[in-house]
Amino acid sequence: GRAHGCADVVVVRFAEPGTLGCGFAFADAADAANRDASAIQDGRPVVATVNELRAGTQAATQPELALGLELTHVAGADIGGLGFHELDAALARASLDAGRPVELRFKRPTLARA
């Protein structure tokens, strides 16, 4: 199928200062069902998916942003393979006003096979 089609990529640009307004859930990159915080913080690669869009924030005004999108790039840097702490730090840097505008890139989840 079109696993790498452009339609599956979502680019969101945050230009205003203040909170981005999006929350992320972290999971084991190799086993998305594994969300055990103590286990996935050991340096193994993790994936972050959008699990919260707070009302009244920039995230809420971005029509492309949706729950379940998987984060792939923070400010132009590919985050694939990063561990929890590295990814958390990258997101923290992106959240600083000094970094605006900042771009987050996501991919739509591939449909689970029934």
Residue pairs with C-beta under 8 A, 6 or more apart in sequence:
2 8
3 110
7 108
8 107
8 108
8 110
9 72
9 105
9 106
9 107
9 108
10 64
10 65
10 66
10 69
10 105
10 106
10 107
10 108
11 64
11 103
11 104
11 105
11 106
12 62
12 64
12 65
12 103
12 104
12 105
12 106
13 101
13 102
13 103
14 20
14 58
14 100
14 101
14 102
14 103
14 104
15 100
15 101
16 58
16 100
17 97
17 100
18 57
18 58
18 97
19 54
19 57
19 58
19 95
20 57
20 58
20 59
20 94
20 95
20 102
20 104
21 53
21 54
21 56
21 57
21 58
21 59
21 60
22 50
22 52
22 53
22 54
22 57
22 59
22 65
22 104
23 50
23 51
23 52
23 53
23 54
24 48
24 49
24 50
24 51
24 52
24 71
24 91
25 35
25 48
25 49
25 50
25 51
26 35
26 37
26 40
26 46
26 47
26 48
26 84
26 87
26 88
27 33
27 34
27 35
27 40
27 46
27 47
27 49
28 34
28 35
28 39
28 40
28 44
28 45
28 46
28 47
29 44
29 45
29 46
29 47
29 80
29 81
30 44
30 45
32 47
34 40
40 46
40 84
41 83
41 84
41 85
42 83
43 83
43 84
43 85
44 83
45 80
45 81
45 82
45 83
46 82
46 83
46 84
46 87
47 70
47 71
48 70
48 71
48 79
48 87
48 91
49 68
49 69
49 70
49 71
49 109
50 65
50 66
50 67
50 68
50 69
50 71
50 106
51 67
51 68
52 67
53 59
53 60
53 65
53 66
53 67
54 60
59 65
65 106
68 109
69 106
69 107
69 108
69 109
70 106
70 107
70 108
70 109
71 79
71 87
71 104
71 105
71 106
72 78
72 79
72 80
72 105
72 106
72 107
73 79
73 103
73 104
73 105
74 87
74 90
74 91
74 93
74 94
74 102
74 104
74 105
75 90
75 93
75 94
75 99
75 102
75 103
75 104
76 103
77 90
79 86
79 87
79 90
82 90
93 99
94 102
94 104
